[in-house]
């Protein structure tokens, strides 16, 4: 099959696939076919003889990277399995993990997860304030790195901030680890400071999807990787929803001005969504300022679709009402569970709708990857699996040694850390000596006892897994709601990596840990399964479904405005959350075989205790009145009237 099979002439996808320009910017609204155009461009390059190993495709999720490979492989173009298709963090991790680069940077790219940060912050000196002050300082530094503020002329840190940065770096170096934000920063510094390095000449073609979601440092890393290559960036500032990750949507707006001889191609006609959804989305997003692409246009042959806006009395009636609607549709064979995508603004609402569906014998799973290690049990299990794979991982050890103590046994650990530095010895070796009473360090008894306890837990887990590899799933009770996401991840991991022979057990541990880490730390879409998928609005990016429900669309949650925000900050927050809602409703898809259904629901009140659970200010005994999201009114005449359920 030729690369241009099923590719219509004189369409944006065709123009992108054949564009000869060295530099290309593609502005593409949701469902307009940019992924198809990207696939065809890569397929054309391969068919014309470009070395697949010299093609880099940067995607926002691991799933998108795999989908790209699979789609090109299906076309039958040789070499599709050899193209370099990765998330940028994953690419930077593999680059920084090269021995020569570790020696050059002096840093080991072991990424720190959120729950591992707290022990580190406790280990830092009191001169940096309490734990909340240290968290603020760390977030400020991550913002500086992401925005490359330190590269700005005349930028300088005050004395205490300089000391804080040195202290953090010293701790990370001694524990052979790196902050996530640092992975990009260290890659940027390496590529900047080594203009002749091979990594700046690895590729002939660099293609970047979801460019608007990259921060400034990430965009400059891309520029270095494309130093001697053709570059194409694809994105849409109307879908920029990651300001909390310091996304730099200005990068795609300004791309033609910052890159010479740049060709621009616009994808504006939405082929995915029903016409009514497209019209609603266009009306909604038109309320934002500083937009580049303009209105999304409906595809002429698409159906109008079925759209319902429903308001319930309270949260519980909304959960029951949506559950009953979905059950009725499944019972009448109008849809299958895998056709349904439910998006919620708050994780706890997601758990409640999942439980409600399961109680009605409808298979459903929640996908809140960011919360997989939210509980102490989940954090401990993950850390123990880590140590099975990497017995000398000092970050995992530090977390487990401090777990169960309010102050993470910081004073004791500092004494051991100082002893290690003074004697130039390994921390774990010192702990072994303390355990065997070969040395003595005052006031460390409790920590050494914990060290012995952790070693015993590792041994027990190892024995269990040597008898039954799948037993690790059973460690987490299937009825334990708080750890259900981690259970799903572990189950998916074992399914993905399979079971190895006994003599390969260590390799299996390593594969298991790295795969779980990827699920948790690196973005991943959840493709259609055999169940209803429930997730956050952010997590739905890149997905689509026949039947989409956006729940609990109330002003307190969508948009959620930070307290004490200035008028300008409020404006920025509202615009970003409007973009988030825009992304959510455009997940709805139609075809010649089905219309596509979108349900947007809200409620009027909820008990005070329930309000507090989802971070809405309230008195525990009061009934909290709320109103439907202001975004619903912005559909104006494009949406149906609200159905009131009493």
ZAGUKE-828849 format. One record per residue (C-alpha): residue number from 1; residue in one letter; y, z, x. Coordinates in steps of 0.5 Angstrom, whole numbers, padded with zeros to 4 digits. Layout:
residues N
   seq   type       Y       Z       X
   NUM      A       Y       Z       X
...
//
This chain:
residues 646
   seq   type       Y       Z       X
     1      X    0000    0000    0000
     2      X    0007   -0002    0003
     3      X    0012    0003    0004
     4      X    0017    0000   -0002
     5      X    0011    0000   -0007
     6      X    0014    0003   -0014
     7      X    0021    0003   -0011
     8      X    0026   -0001   -0015
     9      X    0032   -0005   -0012
    10      X    0039   -0003   -0012
    11      X    0038    0004   -0014
    12      X    0040    0010   -0009
    13      X    0033    0011   -0007
    14      X    0032    0004   -0005
    15      X    0039    0004   -0001
    16      X    0037    0011    0002
    17      X    0030    0008    0004
    18      X    0033    0002    0008
    19      X    0040    0005    0010
    20      X    0041    0002    0017
    21      X    0047    0007    0019
    22      X    0046    0012    0025
    23      X    0049    0018    0020
    24      X    0048    0018    0013
    25      X    0050    0023    0008
    26      X    0046    0023    0001
    27      X    0049    0027   -0005
    28      X    0044    0028   -0010
    29      X    0044    0032   -0016
    30      X    0038    0036   -0019
    31      X    0032    0031   -0021
    32      X    0036    0025   -0019
    33      X    0030    0022   -0014
    34      X    0032    0024   -0007
    35      X    0025    0027   -0005
    36      X    0023    0020   -0007
    37      X    0028    0017   -0003
    38      X    0027    0021    0003
    39      X    0019    0020    0003
    40      X    0020    0012    0002
    41      X    0025    0013    0008
    42      X    0020    0016    0012
    43      X    0015    0012    0010
    44      X    0019    0006    0012
    45      X    0020    0009    0019
    46      X    0013    0010    0020
    47      X    0011    0003    0018
    48      X    0016    0000    0023
    49      X    0013    0003    0028
    50      X    0017    0010    0030
    51      X    0013    0015    0033
    52      X    0011    0020    0028
    53      X    0012    0026    0033
    54      X    0019    0024    0034
    55      X    0021    0024    0026
    56      X    0024    0031    0024
    57      X    0024    0033    0017
    58      X    0027    0040    0016
    59      X    0026    0042    0009
    60      X    0028    0049    0005
    61      X    0021    0051    0004
    62      X    0014    0050    0007
    63      X    0011    0047    0000
    64      X    0017    0042    0001
    65      X    0014    0040    0008
    66      X    0007    0039    0006
    67      X    0009    0035   -0001
    68      X    0013    0030    0004
    69      X    0007    0029    0008
    70      X    0002    0029    0002
    71      X    0006    0024   -0001
    72      X    0007    0019    0005
    73      X   -0001    0020    0006
    74      X   -0002    0018   -0001
    75      X    0002    0011    0001
    76      X   -0003    0010    0006
    77      X    0002    0010    0012
    78      X   -0001    0011    0019
    79      X    0002    0017    0022
    80      X    0004    0021    0016
    81      X    0000    0027    0018
    82      X    0004    0028    0025
    83      X    0011    0028    0023
    84      X    0014    0034    0024
    85      X    0016    0037    0017
    86      X    0018    0045    0017
    87      X    0023    0050    0015
    88      X    0029    0051    0020
    89      X    0027    0058    0021
    90      X    0019    0056    0022
    91      X    0022    0050    0027
    92      X    0026    0055    0031
    93      X    0020    0060    0031
    94      X    0016    0055    0035
    95      X    0021    0053    0040
    96      X    0023    0060    0042
    97      X    0016    0062    0042
    98      X    0015    0057    0048
    99      X    0014    0061    0055
   100      X    0019    0057    0059
   101      X    0024    0059    0053
   102      X    0022    0066    0053
   103      X    0023    0067    0060
   104      X    0030    0063    0059
   105      X    0033    0067    0054
   106      X    0029    0074    0055
   107      X    0027    0075    0048
   108      X    0021    0075    0044
   109      X    0021    0071    0037
   110      X    0017    0076    0033
   111      X    0021    0077    0027
   112      X    0023    0083    0024
   113      X    0022    0084    0016
   114      X    0027    0088    0012
   115      X    0023    0095    0012
   116      X    0022    0095    0019
   117      X    0030    0095    0020
   118      X    0031    0102    0018
   119      X    0027    0106    0024
   120      X    0031    0101    0029
   121      X    0037    0104    0025
   122      X    0035    0111    0026
   123      X    0033    0110    0033
   124      X    0041    0108    0034
   125      X    0046    0113    0036
   126      X    0050    0118    0031
   127      X    0056    0115    0034
   128      X    0055    0109    0029
   129      X    0055    0113    0023
   130      X    0050    0115    0018
   131      X    0044    0110    0016
   132      X    0049    0106    0011
   133      X    0054    0105    0016
   134      X    0049    0102    0021
   135      X    0046    0098    0015
   136      X    0054    0095    0014
   137      X    0055    0094    0021
   138      X    0048    0090    0022
   139      X    0050    0086    0016
   140      X    0057    0084    0019
   141      X    0053    0082    0025
   142      X    0049    0078    0022
   143      X    0055    0074    0018
   144      X    0058    0073    0025
   145      X    0052    0070    0028
   146      X    0051    0066    0022
   147      X    0058    0063    0021
   148      X    0059    0063    0029
   149      X    0065    0067    0029
   150      X    0064    0069    0036
   151      X    0065    0062    0038
   152      X    0072    0062    0035
   153      X    0078    0063    0040
   154      X    0081    0070    0041
   155      X    0075    0073    0037
   156      X    0073    0080    0040
   157      X    0069    0086    0038
   158      X    0072    0093    0038
   159      X    0069    0098    0043
   160      X    0064    0101    0038
   161      X    0062    0094    0035
   162      X    0061    0092    0043
   163      X    0056    0098    0044
   164      X    0053    0097    0037
   165      X    0051    0090    0039
   166      X    0048    0092    0046
   167      X    0044    0098    0043
   168      X    0041    0094    0038
   169      X    0039    0088    0043
   170      X    0037    0094    0048
   171      X    0032    0096    0042
   172      X    0030    0089    0040
   173      X    0028    0087    0047
   174      X    0024    0094    0049
   175      X    0020    0092    0042
   176      X    0019    0085    0044
   177      X    0022    0083    0037
   178      X    0028    0079    0034
   179      X    0032    0079    0028
   180      X    0031    0073    0023
   181      X    0039    0071    0024
   182      X    0038    0072    0031
   183      X    0032    0066    0031
   184      X    0038    0061    0029
   185      X    0043    0064    0034
   186      X    0038    0064    0040
   187      X    0036    0057    0039
   188      X    0043    0055    0038
   189      X    0045    0059    0044
   190      X    0039    0056    0048
   191      X    0041    0049    0046
   192      X    0048    0049    0047
   193      X    0047    0052    0054
   194      X    0042    0047    0056
   195      X    0045    0040    0055
   196      X    0039    0037    0059
   197      X    0033    0041    0056
   198      X    0028    0036    0053
   199      X    0029    0040    0046
   200      X    0035    0036    0045
   201      X    0032    0029    0046
   202      X    0025    0031    0042
   203      X    0027    0026    0036
   204      X    0029    0019    0034
   205      X    0030    0021    0027
   206      X    0033    0028    0024
   207      X    0033    0028    0016
   208      X    0035    0035    0013
   209      X    0034    0037    0006
   210      X    0038    0042    0002
   211      X    0043    0042    0007
   212      X    0048    0045    0003
   213      X    0044    0052    0004
   214      X    0044    0052    0011
   215      X    0049    0056    0014
   216      X    0054    0054    0020
   217      X    0050    0056    0026
   218      X    0044    0052    0022
   219      X    0048    0046    0021
   220      X    0050    0046    0029
   221      X    0043    0047    0031
   222      X    0041    0041    0027
   223      X    0047    0037    0031
   224      X    0044    0039    0037
   225      X    0037    0037    0035
   226      X    0040    0030    0033
   227      X    0044    0030    0039
   228      X    0041    0023    0041
   229      X    0038    0021    0034
   230      X    0039    0018    0027
   231      X    0041    0024    0022
   232      X    0041    0024    0015
   233      X    0043    0030    0011
   234      X    0041    0031    0004
   235      X    0044    0036   -0001
   236      X    0049    0038   -0007
   237      X    0054    0043   -0007
   238      X    0053    0044   -0014
   239      X    0047    0047   -0012
   240      X    0049    0052   -0007
   241      X    0046    0059   -0009
   242      X    0045    0062   -0002
   243      X    0052    0065    0000
   244      X    0048    0072    0001
   245      X    0045    0068    0007
   246      X    0052    0066    0009
   247      X    0051    0058    0007
   248      X    0056    0053    0009
   249      X    0057    0048    0003
   250      X    0063    0046    0006
   251      X    0058    0043    0012
   252      X    0056    0037    0007
   253      X    0063    0036    0004
   254      X    0066    0035    0010
   255      X    0060    0031    0014
   256      X    0063    0024    0014
   257      X    0069    0027    0017
   258      X    0065    0031    0022
   259      X    0060    0026    0024
   260      X    0063    0019    0026
   261      X    0061    0012    0022
   262      X    0058    0016    0017
   263      X    0055    0012    0011
   264      X    0055    0016    0004
   265      X    0050    0015   -0002
   266      X    0050    0018   -0009
   267      X    0044    0020   -0013
   268      X    0048    0022   -0020
   269      X    0043    0020   -0025
   270      X    0038    0025   -0027
   271      X    0031    0022   -0028
   272      X    0027    0029   -0029
   273      X    0031    0032   -0035
   274      X    0032    0031   -0042
   275      X    0038    0028   -0044
   276      X    0041    0034   -0048
   277      X    0039    0039   -0042
   278      X    0043    0034   -0037
   279      X    0049    0034   -0042
   280      X    0049    0041   -0042
   281      X    0048    0042   -0035
   282      X    0054    0037   -0033
   283      X    0059    0041   -0038
   284      X    0057    0048   -0035
   285      X    0058    0046   -0028
   286      X    0065    0042   -0030
   287      X    0068    0049   -0030
   288      X    0067    0050   -0022
   289      X    0072    0048   -0017
   290      X    0072    0044   -0011
   291      X    0066    0039   -0013
   292      X    0064    0033   -0009
   293      X    0059    0029   -0013
   294      X    0061    0029   -0020
   295      X    0058    0029   -0027
   296      X    0050    0029   -0027
   297      X    0048    0023   -0032
   298      X    0042    0022   -0036
   299      X    0037    0017   -0035
   300      X    0037    0012   -0041
   301      X    0030    0012   -0043
   302      X    0029    0020   -0043
   303      X    0028    0024   -0049
   304      X    0033    0028   -0052
   305      X    0029    0034   -0051
   306      X    0028    0041   -0055
   307      X    0033    0046   -0053
   308      X    0033    0053   -0056
   309      X    0038    0058   -0055
   310      X    0036    0065   -0058
   311      X    0039    0072   -0059
   312      X    0035    0078   -0060
   313      X    0037    0085   -0062
   314      X    0034    0088   -0056
   315      X    0031    0087   -0049
   316      X    0024    0089   -0052
   317      X    0024    0084   -0058
   318      X    0026    0079   -0053
   319      X    0020    0080   -0049
   320      X    0016    0080   -0055
   321      X    0019    0074   -0058
   322      X    0019    0070   -0052
   323      X    0011    0072   -0051
   324      X    0010    0070   -0058
   325      X    0013    0063   -0058
   326      X    0009    0062   -0052
   327      X    0003    0064   -0055
   328      X    0004    0060   -0061
   329      X    0005    0054   -0057
   330      X   -0001    0055   -0053
   331      X   -0006    0057   -0059
   332      X   -0003    0050   -0062
   333      X   -0005    0046   -0055
   334      X    0002    0044   -0055
   335      X    0002    0047   -0048
   336      X   -0002    0050   -0042
   337      X    0000    0056   -0039
   338      X    0001    0052   -0032
   339      X    0006    0048   -0036
   340      X    0011    0054   -0037
   341      X    0016    0057   -0032
   342      X    0020    0063   -0034
   343      X    0026    0065   -0030
   344      X    0029    0072   -0030
   345      X    0035    0075   -0027
   346      X    0032    0082   -0025
   347      X    0025    0083   -0022
   348      X    0023    0089   -0027
   349      X    0024    0084   -0033
   350      X    0019    0079   -0030
   351      X    0014    0085   -0030
   352      X    0015    0086   -0037
   353      X    0014    0079   -0039
   354      X    0008    0078   -0035
   355      X    0005    0084   -0038
   356      X    0007    0082   -0045
   357      X    0003    0075   -0044
   358      X   -0003    0078   -0041
   359      X   -0004    0083   -0046
   360      X   -0004    0077   -0051
   361      X   -0009    0074   -0046
   362      X   -0005    0069   -0043
   363      X   -0006    0068   -0036
   364      X    0001    0070   -0032
   365      X    0003    0072   -0025
   366      X    0010    0074   -0022
   367      X    0012    0071   -0016
   368      X    0017    0076   -0013
   369      X    0016    0074   -0006
   370      X    0022    0078   -0003
   371      X    0019    0085   -0006
   372      X    0012    0084   -0004
   373      X    0013    0089    0001
   374      X    0017    0094   -0003
   375      X    0013    0100   -0004
   376      X    0010    0104    0002
   377      X    0003    0102    0000
   378      X    0005    0095    0001
   379      X    0009    0096    0007
   380      X    0003    0100    0011
   381      X   -0002    0095    0009
   382      X    0002    0090    0012
   383      X    0003    0093    0018
   384      X   -0004    0095    0019
   385      X   -0006    0088    0018
   386      X   -0001    0086    0023
   387      X   -0004    0091    0028
   388      X   -0011    0089    0027
   389      X   -0008    0082    0029
   390      X   -0003    0084    0035
   391      X   -0005    0091    0037
   392      X    0001    0092    0041
   393      X    0006    0090    0036
   394      X    0011    0095    0038
   395      X    0015    0094    0031
   396      X    0009    0095    0027
   397      X    0007    0101    0031
   398      X    0015    0104    0030
   399      X    0014    0103    0023
   400      X    0008    0107    0022
   401      X    0009    0112    0027
   402      X    0016    0114    0022
   403      X    0013    0113    0016
   404      X    0012    0119    0011
   405      X    0018    0122    0014
   406      X    0025    0122    0012
   407      X    0028    0121    0019
   408      X    0022    0117    0021
   409      X    0021    0122    0027
   410      X    0027    0119    0030
   411      X    0028    0125    0035
   412      X    0021    0125    0037
   413      X    0021    0118    0038
   414      X    0027    0117    0042
   415      X    0024    0122    0047
   416      X    0018    0118    0048
   417      X    0023    0112    0048
   418      X    0027    0115    0054
   419      X    0021    0117    0058
   420      X    0018    0110    0057
   421      X    0025    0107    0060
   422      X    0026    0112    0065
   423      X    0019    0111    0068
   424      X    0018    0104    0067
   425      X    0012    0105    0062
   426      X    0009    0102    0056
   427      X    0011    0106    0050
   428      X    0003    0106    0047
   429      X    0001    0108    0054
   430      X    0005    0114    0054
   431      X    0003    0115    0047
   432      X   -0004    0115    0049
   433      X   -0003    0120    0055
   434      X    0000    0125    0050
   435      X   -0006    0124    0045
   436      X   -0010    0126    0051
   437      X   -0006    0131    0054
   438      X   -0005    0128    0060
   439      X    0003    0128    0060
   440      X    0007    0133    0056
   441      X    0014    0131    0052
   442      X    0017    0137    0048
   443      X    0018    0136    0041
   444      X    0013    0130    0040
   445      X    0007    0134    0037
   446      X    0008    0131    0030
   447      X    0009    0124    0032
   448      X    0003    0124    0037
   449      X   -0001    0127    0031
   450      X    0001    0121    0027
   451      X   -0001    0116    0032
   452      X   -0008    0119    0032
   453      X   -0008    0118    0024
   454      X   -0005    0111    0024
   455      X   -0011    0109    0030
   456      X   -0016    0112    0025
   457      X   -0013    0108    0019
   458      X   -0014    0102    0023
   459      X   -0021    0103    0025
   460      X   -0023    0104    0018
   461      X   -0019    0098    0015
   462      X   -0023    0094    0021
   463      X   -0030    0097    0019
   464      X   -0028    0095    0012
   465      X   -0026    0088    0013
   466      X   -0032    0087    0018
   467      X   -0037    0088    0012
   468      X   -0033    0084    0007
   469      X   -0027    0080    0009
   470      X   -0025    0080    0001
   471      X   -0025    0087    0001
   472      X   -0017    0087    0003
   473      X   -0016    0085   -0004
   474      X   -0019    0091   -0007
   475      X   -0015    0096   -0003
   476      X   -0009    0094   -0008
   477      X   -0011    0096   -0015
   478      X   -0011    0090   -0020
   479      X   -0007    0095   -0025
   480      X   -0002    0097   -0019
   481      X    0004    0093   -0022
   482      X    0008    0095   -0016
   483      X    0004    0092   -0011
   484      X    0002    0086   -0015
   485      X    0006    0081   -0011
   486      X    0003    0083   -0005
   487      X   -0004    0083   -0008
   488      X   -0003    0075   -0010
   489      X    0000    0074   -0003
   490      X   -0007    0077    0000
   491      X   -0011    0073   -0005
   492      X   -0008    0066   -0003
   493      X   -0008    0068    0004
   494      X   -0016    0069    0004
   495      X   -0017    0063   -0001
   496      X   -0012    0059    0004
   497      X   -0016    0061    0011
   498      X   -0023    0062    0009
   499      X   -0028    0066    0012
   500      X   -0030    0066    0019
   501      X   -0036    0068    0023
   502      X   -0036    0075    0026
   503      X   -0035    0073    0033
   504      X   -0029    0070    0031
   505      X   -0026    0076    0027
   506      X   -0020    0077    0032
   507      X   -0018    0070    0030
   508      X   -0019    0071    0023
   509      X   -0014    0077    0023
   510      X   -0009    0073    0027
   511      X   -0009    0068    0022
   512      X   -0009    0072    0016
   513      X   -0003    0076    0019
   514      X    0001    0070    0021
   515      X   -0001    0067    0014
   516      X    0001    0073    0010
   517      X    0008    0073    0014
   518      X    0009    0066    0013
   519      X    0008    0067    0005
   520      X    0013    0073    0006
   521      X    0018    0071    0011
   522      X    0019    0064    0010
   523      X    0021    0060    0003
   524      X    0015    0058   -0001
   525      X    0015    0054   -0007
   526      X    0010    0056   -0012
   527      X    0007    0049   -0015
   528      X    0003    0049   -0022
   529      X   -0003    0054   -0022
   530      X   -0007    0055   -0028
   531      X   -0002    0061   -0031
   532      X    0005    0062   -0033
   533      X    0009    0063   -0027
   534      X    0015    0068   -0027
   535      X    0020    0069   -0022
   536      X    0027    0069   -0020
   537      X    0032    0064   -0022
   538      X    0033    0063   -0014
   539      X    0026    0062   -0013
   540      X    0026    0056   -0018
   541      X    0029    0052   -0013
   542      X    0025    0046   -0012
   543      X    0021    0047   -0018
   544      X    0020    0044   -0025
   545      X    0016    0045   -0031
   546      X    0015    0042   -0038
   547      X    0017    0048   -0041
   548      X    0022    0053   -0038
   549      X    0025    0059   -0041
   550      X    0031    0063   -0038
   551      X    0031    0070   -0040
   552      X    0036    0076   -0041
   553      X    0042    0071   -0040
   554      X    0047    0077   -0041
   555      X    0054    0078   -0038
   556      X    0052    0084   -0034
   557      X    0046    0080   -0031
   558      X    0049    0073   -0031
   559      X    0054    0073   -0028
   560      X    0053    0080   -0024
   561      X    0060    0082   -0021
   562      X    0060    0087   -0015
   563      X    0064    0093   -0017
   564      X    0071    0093   -0014
   565      X    0071    0086   -0012
   566      X    0078    0083   -0012
   567      X    0080    0077   -0017
   568      X    0078    0072   -0012
   569      X    0072    0075   -0010
   570      X    0070    0075   -0017
   571      X    0072    0068   -0018
   572      X    0067    0066   -0012
   573      X    0062    0070   -0015
   574      X    0062    0067   -0022
   575      X    0062    0060   -0019
   576      X    0056    0061   -0015
   577      X    0052    0064   -0021
   578      X    0054    0059   -0025
   579      X    0051    0054   -0020
   580      X    0045    0058   -0020
   581      X    0045    0058   -0028
   582      X    0046    0050   -0027
   583      X    0040    0050   -0022
   584      X    0035    0054   -0027
   585      X    0036    0050   -0033
   586      X    0035    0043   -0029
   587      X    0028    0045   -0028
   588      X    0026    0043   -0035
   589      X    0023    0036   -0034
   590      X    0021    0031   -0039
   591      X    0016    0024   -0039
   592      X    0014    0019   -0044
   593      X    0008    0024   -0046
   594      X    0013    0030   -0047
   595      X    0020    0032   -0049
   596      X    0021    0037   -0045
   597      X    0023    0044   -0047
   598      X    0029    0049   -0045
   599      X    0029    0056   -0048
   600      X    0035    0060   -0046
   601      X    0035    0067   -0049
   602      X    0039    0074   -0049
   603      X    0040    0080   -0053
   604      X    0045    0085   -0056
   605      X    0043    0092   -0054
   606      X    0038    0096   -0050
   607      X    0037    0103   -0049
   608      X    0041    0107   -0044
   609      X    0035    0109   -0039
   610      X    0033    0101   -0039
   611      X    0040    0099   -0038
   612      X    0040    0104   -0032
   613      X    0033    0101   -0029
   614      X    0036    0094   -0029
   615      X    0042    0097   -0025
   616      X    0047    0096   -0032
   617      X    0051    0102   -0032
   618      X    0050    0107   -0038
   619      X    0049    0114   -0040
   620      X    0041    0115   -0041
   621      X    0041    0117   -0048
   622      X    0046    0112   -0050
   623      X    0045    0105   -0053
   624      X    0048    0100   -0049
   625      X    0052    0094   -0052
   626      X    0052    0087   -0048
   627      X    0054    0080   -0050
   628      X    0051    0074   -0048
   629      X    0052    0070   -0042
   630      X    0059    0067   -0042
   631      X    0056    0061   -0039
   632      X    0052    0060   -0045
   633      X    0059    0058   -0049
   634      X    0061    0053   -0043
   635      X    0056    0048   -0046
   636      X    0061    0047   -0051
   637      X    0059    0042   -0056
   638      X    0053    0039   -0052
   639      X    0048    0045   -0054
   640      X    0045    0047   -0061
   641      X    0048    0053   -0064
   642      X    0045    0060   -0062
   643      X    0039    0062   -0067
   644      X    0040    0070   -0068
   645      X    0033    0074   -0069
   646      X    0034    0080   -0073
//
